[in-house]
Amino acid sequence: MNKFFLSIILFLMAASNAAMGAYVSGEVVDQNGQPISQSTLCLSAQSTVVTAAPNCLQTQTTDANGNYVFGQVSPGAYMVTIIDGRFPTFTWLPVARNVTVAQFSDTVTGFNFNRQFSYSNFQKPVTLSGVNLPELAGFNLSQDTVFVKVYAVNPANPTQQTVFFIGRVTNEANLKFAASAPWTVNQVIYEIFSSSASAQGSLYIQS
């Protein structure tokens, strides 16, 4: 075959593959496995750091069945991040997932996101006696894994918060924090989240 025509054919094949690209897909569900529609997913370059505003190469929105699909994805290493302003970021498990596309013909599935910690089961305000926050000595919930948020509210603006800690902990966890806020902190609030609205329990705090 003429080398010129062979080059043309190879070029057209490469262009066709590039136009088609790979597919990356998954679903978004709540704690009961029910689909969540209208969630935004961001496809960005792979990173070890998850940010609230990633540099998206593509964005997709979940359909009525909670599904999303990124198309025309070139081979490379990517991160898929869920961005849904309707829910706090920490309620998602995970918040972001790394994905590798090996070739243009790949169909990469199963990059799912689950909204785990949907319920604020109870809050406990604690009055401070010094500059350090009291220690969370323990708590007991009907779930083994829960989520704790420790924060203070600005007395002059109740909608403004300073968060001292936010993360997943277990029943055996002891947590201690230093209080630092742009206003005088006289009281902090420990808020407990879990995956069930019916979760019961108690919270122990020591000074």
Buried (B, 14 or more C-beta within 10 A) or exposed (E): EEEEEEEEEEEEEEEEBEEEBBBBBBBBBBBEEEBBEEBBBBBBEEBEEEEEEBEBBBBBEBBEEBBBBBEEBEBEEBBBBBBBEEBBBBBBBBBBBEBEBEEBEBEBEEBBBBBBBBBBBBEBEBEBEEEEBBBBBBBEBEBEBBBBBBBBBBEEEEEEBBEBBBEBBEEEBEBEBEBEBEEEBEEBBBBBBBBBEEBEBEBEBEE
